[in-house]
Amino acid sequence: MTTMLSELWIESALPAGNIGYDIIISGWREGFIPFSKITGTFLFLRSVQIFQTEGRFMISPSRRHVAGDPWIHTAFPQGLVLAPAPEVSRYPGFMSCLSSTPMQTKTPLTTMTVRLGIRKYTTSAGLPKRHLQNGLLAPSCPSVRLTPLQKQTATQPSLSPFPRFQHPAFTTTRHASMKALVYKSEGVVDIEERPQPSIQSATDAIVKLKYTTICGTDLHIIKGHVQSATPGRVLGHEGVGVIHEVGSSVQGLVPGDTVLISCISACSVCGFCRKGMPSHCVSGGWVLGNQIDGTQAEFVRIPHASSSLYKLPATVDLTAAVMLSDALPTGLECGTLDGKVSPGSTVVIIGAGAVGMSVMMTSLLYSPSLLVIVDLDDGRLSMAKQLGAHATVNSRNSEEAMDKLLKMTNGEGFDCVVEAVGTPHTFQFCQSLVAPGGSIANVGVHGTKVELYMDKLWNRNICITTRLVDAVTTPMLLKLFTAGKLDTAKLITHRFKFKDCTQAYKIFGAAAEHNALRVLLSM
């Protein structure tokens, strides 16, 4: 039975900024005006039908509306902002808001109070007298809690000439919870119960994680080196999972698909995306685990899902596929391609972590004549030899290491020098190794300033590049991986259940002590 509501009140009392309700407004007339932004303390909707499906609140008018009819009102105008929706989708007799912005409430959904009340109307409201209802203003909510809506039956016939769907009776429910790893404060992470994410835009998808991993960038975040990632953020930007839900504009993906999550969310239409730099996408980029909640959780919301998720064949090793979220694209794009590795070139990689190893694996695809990897840890250097390095050098004594490396190139230096650590010392080391006409490709994340010795480099015709991974090479890497040309499973040295992820962070934070390259978390 469809329930008619005369007023809906939403009240909350905590500091603003949290997303509470995902409200989608739809109507049955061409002239109906959807809204994409609803903010404020109080909101009431006159003459609406309301029902719930999969945690989203669907609101449609219960009487005929024409263009300009302000059927959304507020008791406190200063507390409500309405903005026209930028996109709508038209079907026969139907129009719905696609690009809706979630209502910015003053409290999370789990502590929202929702009540139904009737307001006394007057003739000044511009309604025919037969639409006037008597009643009292809904009382203030006694406390901040979730209160079930009370059904009310319509007392007057609708003016709409169109038949209505018979939606299920509406009841409020709490969002299901999930476990998530949260950056609490500098150096501190912990597992928390969080509401499961919901679709906020028609281009979103919700993915249920199967595997995720810890990246060196996550360590930089909890050390306070990444200012855009603030305490309270769910960490992680890599993973493999199964699609749980998709927005109405998502193409090529359906619930049940197993997908690789790209570390970069790309809209594919902004100026940066069209230049091949989705890392700077105006509505995406590196947002997961940075500006929005990430993949180190049971569920994650993926913006721009059609261009940020990749379906995986049933035959591939899903644990090894996680390395294609970030590590392999970073190694290829920021190291191998920016370093201009080519057949016959000489390459030295400073840092034998997971990203340095990824640079090595992808550089070998281009047949360099010499590929050397440098690190302080003999265990990592031994693994580098197993993965294909032509030579390794321990840089514990930097002067001896420098002499040994230069002798390998007859004193000329290397055509391609890759910095994959992110410290001032290693960047300085790279400047002493580059050959005239060579390239220094910076891959490491730097948390402090470094020195550039232009007095020695100004006349050497070198190129220095910096880059945030764009993940534009992911499709190509997926083909190589599926064909068995990339053995990424060897990059995973430690495996943990998600419930033990705080211990995993301790192991990865002392990677050299534990001979750790990448730590895999399974849900």
C-alpha distance (Angstrom), angle and dihedral (degrees) to the residues before:
residue distance angle dihedral
M1 . . .
T2 3.80 . .
T3 3.77 114.7 .
M4 3.81 121.2 -142.6
L5 3.78 116.1 -146.6
S6 3.78 123.3 -166.2
E7 3.79 96.9 -168.6
L8 3.77 136.5 9.2
W9 3.81 119.5 -160.5
I10 3.79 124.4 -163.5
E11 3.78 116.6 -173.5
S12 3.77 133.4 175.2
A13 3.76 137.9 160.3
L14 3.82 113.0 -162.5
P15 3.84 129.0 100.1
A16 3.79 114.2 -66.3
G17 3.76 125.8 -108.1
N18 3.80 107.5 73.7
I19 3.78 122.6 108.9
G20 3.77 109.5 -121.5
Y21 3.79 114.5 163.6
D22 3.76 131.0 24.3
I23 3.81 100.8 -146.4
I24 3.78 120.8 -171.6
I25 3.80 116.5 -171.9
S26 3.78 120.0 -157.6
G27 3.80 134.4 173.6
W28 3.76 142.1 -169.0
R29 3.79 99.8 -133.2
E30 3.78 131.9 75.0
G31 3.78 88.4 -129.9
F32 3.78 95.4 54.2
I33 3.80 113.1 122.6
P34 3.84 116.0 -142.2
F35 3.78 120.8 -161.0
S36 3.77 126.6 -142.8
K37 3.79 101.4 -166.3
I38 3.78 126.5 48.0
T39 3.79 118.6 169.5
G40 3.75 134.4 159.7
T41 3.77 147.4 81.5
F42 3.81 100.2 -86.7
L43 3.77 129.2 30.3
F44 3.78 130.5 171.4
L45 3.76 129.5 -178.7
R46 3.82 120.0 -154.3
S47 3.81 119.3 -139.5
V48 3.79 102.0 -7.2
Q49 3.74 139.0 149.6
I50 3.78 113.7 -137.5
F51 3.76 132.2 -172.1
Q52 3.77 137.6 160.4
T53 3.78 131.7 -127.3
E54 3.80 125.7 177.2
G55 3.77 92.6 -17.8
R56 3.82 96.3 -52.7
F57 3.77 122.5 114.3
M58 3.79 113.3 -131.4
I59 3.80 115.8 -162.9
S60 3.79 124.8 -171.3
P61 3.81 130.5 171.0
S62 3.80 116.3 -102.7
R63 3.78 95.2 -152.3
R64 3.79 136.0 44.1
H65 3.80 115.4 -74.2
V66 3.75 131.1 -169.9
A67 3.79 131.9 -164.3
G68 3.77 111.2 -66.2
D69 3.81 95.3 19.2
P70 3.83 103.0 137.9
W71 3.77 97.8 -146.5
I72 3.81 92.3 161.0
H73 3.81 112.8 76.2
T74 3.76 137.0 171.1
A75 3.77 132.4 -148.5
F76 3.80 88.6 -145.2
P77 3.81 110.2 38.5
Q78 3.79 93.3 -169.2
G79 3.79 89.1 61.3
L80 3.81 98.5 55.7
V81 3.80 132.2 67.2
L82 3.81 122.3 -173.3
A83 3.79 124.4 -167.7
P84 3.83 128.2 179.5
A85 3.79 114.8 -106.2
P86 3.83 111.2 -107.9
E87 3.80 94.9 -144.1
V88 3.78 134.5 32.8
S89 3.76 133.0 178.3
R90 3.81 118.9 -138.2
Y91 3.77 124.0 -149.8
P92 3.83 127.7 166.2
G93 3.79 102.8 -60.3
F94 3.79 93.1 -14.5
M95 3.77 137.6 98.2
S96 3.80 125.6 177.6
C97 3.78 136.3 179.1
L98 3.82 110.5 -109.4
S99 3.80 103.5 174.2
S100 3.76 98.6 49.0
T101 3.77 120.0 160.8
P102 3.82 112.2 -140.5
M103 3.78 115.6 -107.4
Q104 3.76 108.6 -94.3
T105 3.77 102.6 -134.2
K106 3.76 131.8 -177.8
T107 3.78 93.8 -116.9
P108 3.80 139.4 28.2
L109 3.79 118.2 -90.9
T110 3.78 94.9 -103.7
T111 3.81 91.1 64.4
M112 3.81 97.7 37.8
T113 3.80 120.0 124.8
V114 3.80 116.5 -144.4
R115 3.80 120.7 -175.7
L116 3.77 136.4 170.2
G117 3.79 120.4 -134.6
I118 3.82 141.1 161.9
R119 3.79 121.4 -126.2
K120 3.81 122.5 -153.9
Y121 3.81 108.5 -114.9
T122 3.80 126.8 -154.1
T123 3.78 132.2 -157.6
S124 3.80 88.7 -103.0
A125 3.79 88.0 72.5
G126 3.80 87.8 78.3
L127 3.80 95.8 -118.9
P128 3.80 127.8 129.9
K129 3.80 111.1 -101.1
R130 3.78 91.9 -112.4
H131 3.83 87.4 66.6
L132 3.80 95.1 54.6
Q133 3.76 115.9 110.3
N134 3.75 129.1 -166.6
G135 3.75 120.2 -137.3
L136 3.75 146.9 108.9
L137 3.73 129.6 -81.4
A138 3.78 112.0 -95.6
P139 3.80 108.8 -98.3
S140 3.78 120.9 -115.4
C141 3.76 112.5 -87.8
P142 3.81 108.8 -97.4
S143 3.79 93.6 -140.7
V144 3.77 142.4 -6.1
R145 3.78 103.4 -88.5
L146 3.80 140.3 112.7
T147 3.82 109.5 -84.8
P148 3.84 121.6 -173.5
L149 3.79 115.2 -117.0
Q150 3.79 115.1 -110.9
K151 3.79 114.6 -129.7
Q152 3.79 119.7 -121.8
T153 3.78 125.3 -171.3
A154 3.79 118.7 -134.3
T155 3.80 112.8 -104.8
Q156 3.79 96.6 -164.3
P157 3.81 134.0 48.2
S158 3.80 118.5 -103.0
L159 3.79 120.7 -111.0
S160 3.79 91.8 -142.3
P161 3.82 112.7 113.2
F162 3.80 90.7 -159.6
P163 3.82 123.2 90.8
R164 3.79 116.0 -111.8
F165 3.76 127.6 -131.5
Q166 3.77 114.0 -111.7
H167 3.79 99.3 -122.2
P168 3.79 122.2 -171.1
A169 3.78 115.9 -93.4
F170 3.77 111.4 -83.7
T171 3.76 123.4 -115.6
T172 3.78 129.2 163.4
T173 3.79 118.1 -117.7
R174 3.76 133.9 -178.3
H175 3.77 116.8 -108.1
A176 3.79 111.7 -104.3
S177 3.78 112.6 -102.9
M178 3.78 130.5 -128.3
K179 3.76 138.6 -171.4
A180 3.81 116.8 -103.6
L181 3.78 136.6 174.4
V182 3.80 108.6 -121.0
Y183 3.79 131.2 -163.3
K184 3.80 99.8 -128.5
S185 3.79 104.0 175.3
E186 3.77 139.3 -35.7
G187 3.79 107.2 -38.9
V188 3.82 93.8 -2.0
V189 3.82 129.2 106.2
D190 3.78 128.0 164.5
I191 3.80 142.3 169.6
E192 3.80 115.8 -100.1
E193 3.78 137.2 177.8
R194 3.81 108.3 -111.1
P195 3.83 132.9 173.4
Q196 3.78 112.5 -96.1
P197 3.81 110.8 -103.3
S198 3.80 119.2 -105.4
I199 3.79 135.1 -156.0
Q200 3.81 109.0 -79.1
S201 3.79 99.0 170.0
A202 3.78 133.4 27.3
T203 3.82 88.6 -114.4
D204 3.83 94.4 56.4
A205 3.78 129.1 104.3
I206 3.79 129.3 -166.0
V207 3.81 113.5 -138.6
K208 3.78 126.0 -164.4
L209 3.79 105.6 -142.7
K210 3.80 123.1 -127.0
Y211 3.81 98.6 171.1
T212 3.77 136.0 7.4
T213 3.78 135.7 164.4
I214 3.79 143.4 -148.9
C215 3.80 117.2 -107.4
G216 3.78 128.9 -159.5
T217 3.80 86.5 -116.2
D218 3.81 88.6 63.4
L219 3.79 87.9 58.6
H220 3.82 89.8 51.0
I221 3.82 88.6 53.0
I222 3.80 95.4 52.9
K223 3.80 89.2 46.5
G224 3.81 88.1 58.1
H225 3.81 95.8 -113.1
V226 3.83 95.3 124.0
Q227 3.80 108.2 65.5
S228 3.80 95.4 -170.7
A229 3.82 91.6 61.8
T230 3.79 108.4 74.8
P231 3.82 131.6 -172.3
G232 3.80 111.7 -80.2
R233 3.80 93.1 45.1
V234 3.81 120.9 130.8
L235 3.80 103.8 -126.6
G236 3.80 131.9 -136.9
H237 3.80 137.3 74.9
E238 3.81 102.7 -167.6
G239 3.76 133.7 71.3
V240 3.76 154.6 113.6
G241 3.78 122.6 -121.0
V242 3.78 149.5 137.4
I243 3.79 122.7 -86.1
H244 3.79 109.9 -109.8
E245 3.80 100.1 178.1
V246 3.81 138.3 -4.6
G247 3.79 133.5 -155.1
S248 3.78 120.6 -115.4
S249 3.84 94.0 -101.1
V250 3.81 97.7 48.9
Q251 3.80 111.3 115.9
G252 3.79 130.6 -161.2
L253 3.80 95.0 13.4
V254 3.79 130.5 89.7
P255 3.80 134.8 176.5
G256 3.79 109.7 -77.9
D257 3.81 96.0 36.8
T258 3.80 115.0 129.9
V259 3.78 108.1 -131.7
L260 3.78 144.3 -177.6
I261 3.80 112.9 -129.3
S262 3.78 113.8 -137.3
C263 3.78 116.5 -139.8
I264 3.82 87.1 -133.4
S265 3.80 123.8 64.7
A266 3.80 110.4 -150.3
C267 3.81 128.4 -169.6
S268 3.85 89.2 -166.3
V269 3.83 93.1 -147.5
C270 3.81 108.1 68.9
G271 3.79 121.7 94.2
F272 3.80 94.6 -100.9
C273 3.80 93.6 48.8
R274 3.80 90.3 50.3
K275 3.81 89.3 51.8
G276 3.80 89.0 55.5
M277 3.81 93.5 -105.4
P278 3.82 105.1 112.8
S279 3.80 88.4 155.1
H280 3.82 83.5 80.4
C281 3.81 96.0 42.0
V282 3.81 107.9 153.2
S283 3.81 92.0 -131.5
G284 3.79 99.3 27.2
G285 3.78 137.3 10.7
W286 3.77 118.8 126.8
V287 3.78 97.3 -8.4
L288 3.82 102.9 129.1
G289 3.78 110.5 101.0
N290 3.79 88.3 -1.9
Q291 3.79 113.3 61.4
I292 3.81 97.2 1.7
D293 3.80 131.6 29.2
G294 3.77 113.4 -73.3
T295 3.78 144.8 -149.1
Q296 3.79 102.9 -77.4
A297 3.79 89.1 95.6
E298 3.79 138.9 75.1
F299 3.83 91.5 -99.3
V300 3.80 134.0 21.0
R301 3.80 135.4 -172.0
I302 3.81 112.5 -130.1
P303 3.83 116.4 -158.4
H304 3.82 117.8 -146.1
A305 3.78 88.6 14.6
S306 3.82 97.2 178.4
S307 3.82 91.6 64.6
S308 3.82 98.7 28.2
L309 3.82 101.3 53.1
Y310 3.81 128.4 63.0
K311 3.78 124.4 -158.8
L312 3.80 113.2 -125.1
P313 3.79 125.5 -145.2
A314 3.80 115.8 -114.0
T315 3.81 90.8 -120.1
V316 3.83 99.7 62.4
D317 3.80 127.4 96.8
L318 3.80 102.5 -106.7
T319 3.79 93.5 -159.8
A320 3.81 91.4 56.6
A321 3.81 91.1 43.2
V322 3.81 90.2 65.5
M323 3.81 88.1 74.8
L324 3.81 88.2 67.4
S325 3.81 92.1 64.0
D326 3.80 93.5 76.4
A327 3.81 118.5 -30.3
L328 3.82 99.0 67.2
P329 3.84 96.8 39.6
T330 3.81 89.3 47.5
G331 3.79 92.1 49.9
L332 3.79 93.3 47.5
E333 3.81 100.0 41.7
C334 3.81 103.5 33.2
G335 3.80 97.1 33.9
T336 3.79 115.1 21.3
L337 3.81 101.0 32.4
D338 3.81 98.1 34.3
G339 3.81 88.7 44.9
K340 3.83 89.0 55.3
V341 3.79 94.7 -128.4
S342 3.79 108.2 -173.8
P343 3.83 138.6 165.2
G344 3.76 109.6 -61.9
S345 3.80 96.1 10.4
T346 3.80 124.3 132.0
V347 3.80 117.9 -119.6
V348 3.80 134.0 -171.3
I349 3.78 122.0 -175.8
I350 3.80 119.1 -160.9
G351 3.81 107.7 -151.3
A352 3.80 128.6 34.6
G353 3.78 98.5 -149.1
A354 3.79 122.3 122.1
V355 3.81 92.6 -77.2
G356 3.82 93.3 45.8
M357 3.80 89.2 49.9
S358 3.81 88.9 49.0
V359 3.81 89.9 53.7
M360 3.80 88.1 51.0
M361 3.83 94.2 48.6
T362 3.80 92.9 49.4
S363 3.83 94.3 41.2
L364 3.80 89.6 57.0
L365 3.81 87.7 61.7
Y366 3.85 87.0 68.7
S367 3.84 96.4 52.5
P368 3.82 103.5 -122.4
S369 3.79 114.9 -169.2
L370 3.81 91.7 -131.6
L371 3.79 129.9 19.2
V372 3.81 118.6 179.8
I373 3.79 126.5 179.6
V374 3.81 122.5 -157.5
D375 3.80 128.3 -159.1
L376 3.80 143.3 140.9
D377 3.82 94.1 -121.7
D378 3.80 119.9 80.4
G379 3.80 91.8 -161.0
R380 3.80 91.9 59.2
L381 3.80 91.1 44.5
S382 3.80 89.8 53.5
M383 3.82 89.8 52.1
A384 3.81 89.9 48.5
K385 3.81 89.2 56.9
Q386 3.81 89.5 51.1
L387 3.81 90.4 51.5
G388 3.79 93.0 52.1
A389 3.81 111.4 -83.6
H390 3.81 111.3 154.8
A391 3.81 91.7 -145.6
T392 3.81 140.1 -5.0
V393 3.79 133.1 -150.5
N394 3.79 128.9 -164.0
S395 3.82 108.4 -139.6
R396 3.80 97.5 -162.8
N397 3.81 85.7 118.1
S398 3.80 100.6 40.9
E399 3.83 96.8 -167.4
E400 3.79 93.1 52.6
A401 3.79 90.3 44.6
M402 3.81 90.5 51.4
D403 3.80 92.6 51.6
K404 3.81 92.2 47.6
L405 3.81 92.6 49.8
L406 3.80 95.7 47.7
K407 3.81 90.9 49.3
M408 3.83 88.6 57.4
T409 3.82 88.1 63.7
N410 3.82 97.4 37.6
G411 3.78 89.7 -106.6
E412 3.82 95.1 -57.9
G413 3.79 98.1 107.8
F414 3.79 128.0 -132.9
D415 3.77 128.3 -54.1
C416 3.79 90.3 -140.1
V417 3.80 125.3 30.0
V418 3.79 117.2 -176.9
E419 3.81 121.7 -162.4
A420 3.82 106.6 -155.4
V421 3.80 102.0 162.1
G422 3.80 109.7 63.3
T423 3.82 105.4 -135.3
P424 3.82 131.5 121.0
H425 3.81 91.3 -119.1
T426 3.80 95.5 54.3
F427 3.82 92.2 46.1
Q428 3.81 89.4 52.1
F429 3.81 89.1 48.5
C430 3.81 90.0 54.7
Q431 3.81 92.2 54.0
S432 3.80 89.9 59.0
L433 3.81 93.1 51.3
V434 3.80 103.7 50.0
A435 3.81 118.7 106.6
P436 3.81 122.6 -135.5
G437 3.79 107.0 -80.4
G438 3.79 90.3 18.1
S439 3.78 133.0 125.6
I440 3.77 135.6 -119.4
A441 3.81 110.2 -154.9
N442 3.76 112.2 -164.8
V443 3.81 112.4 -151.7
G444 3.81 101.4 154.3
V445 3.81 122.0 99.0
H446 3.79 108.2 -117.4
G447 3.78 119.6 -151.1
T448 3.79 95.3 -178.4
K449 3.79 139.1 33.1
V450 3.80 122.4 -80.1
E451 3.80 133.2 -157.0
L452 3.77 122.6 -111.0
Y453 3.82 112.6 -156.3
M454 3.77 99.9 -146.9
D455 3.81 91.2 162.6
K456 3.83 87.0 70.3
L457 3.79 100.0 32.1
W458 3.80 106.4 40.8
N459 3.83 94.7 93.7
R460 3.83 100.4 35.2
N461 3.82 97.9 88.2
I462 3.77 92.6 -129.2
C463 3.79 130.2 156.1
I464 3.81 122.8 -139.5
T465 3.79 117.1 -165.2
T466 3.78 134.0 -171.6
R467 3.77 123.5 -173.0
L468 3.75 146.7 165.4
V469 3.78 110.0 -138.9
D470 3.82 114.0 -97.1
A471 3.82 96.2 -169.1
V472 3.81 90.1 -139.8
T473 3.81 89.0 134.1
T474 3.80 94.5 57.6
P475 3.84 94.9 101.6
M476 3.82 90.8 53.3
L477 3.80 92.3 45.8
L478 3.80 90.2 49.4
K479 3.81 89.8 56.0
L480 3.81 91.3 50.8
F481 3.80 91.2 45.6
T482 3.81 93.5 48.8
A483 3.81 89.6 48.8
G484 3.81 90.5 53.6
K485 3.80 95.2 -112.4
L486 3.83 95.3 123.3
D487 3.80 119.0 55.7
T488 3.79 96.9 -161.3
A489 3.82 93.5 156.6
K490 3.82 88.8 80.6
L491 3.81 89.6 65.8
I492 3.83 90.0 66.2
T493 3.80 108.9 83.9
H494 3.82 102.3 159.6
R495 3.80 132.6 37.8
F496 3.81 128.2 -164.3
K497 3.77 138.5 172.8
F498 3.79 111.0 -112.4
K499 3.81 91.1 -113.2
D500 3.82 87.0 65.1
C501 3.80 95.8 49.0
T502 3.82 94.5 118.4
Q503 3.79 87.5 60.5
A504 3.80 88.7 46.6
Y505 3.81 89.1 56.6
K506 3.79 90.5 52.8
I507 3.80 91.1 52.0
F508 3.80 93.5 46.3
G509 3.80 91.5 44.4
A510 3.81 87.9 60.3
A511 3.80 94.5 38.5
A512 3.80 97.0 151.3
E513 3.79 91.9 51.9
H514 3.81 91.5 51.4
N515 3.84 98.6 34.5
A516 3.79 88.6 -119.9
L517 3.80 123.7 166.5
R518 3.79 103.9 163.3
V519 3.80 129.0 -1.8
L520 3.80 116.8 -147.7
L521 3.81 121.4 -150.4
S522 3.80 118.1 -159.7
M523 3.79 122.7 -162.5
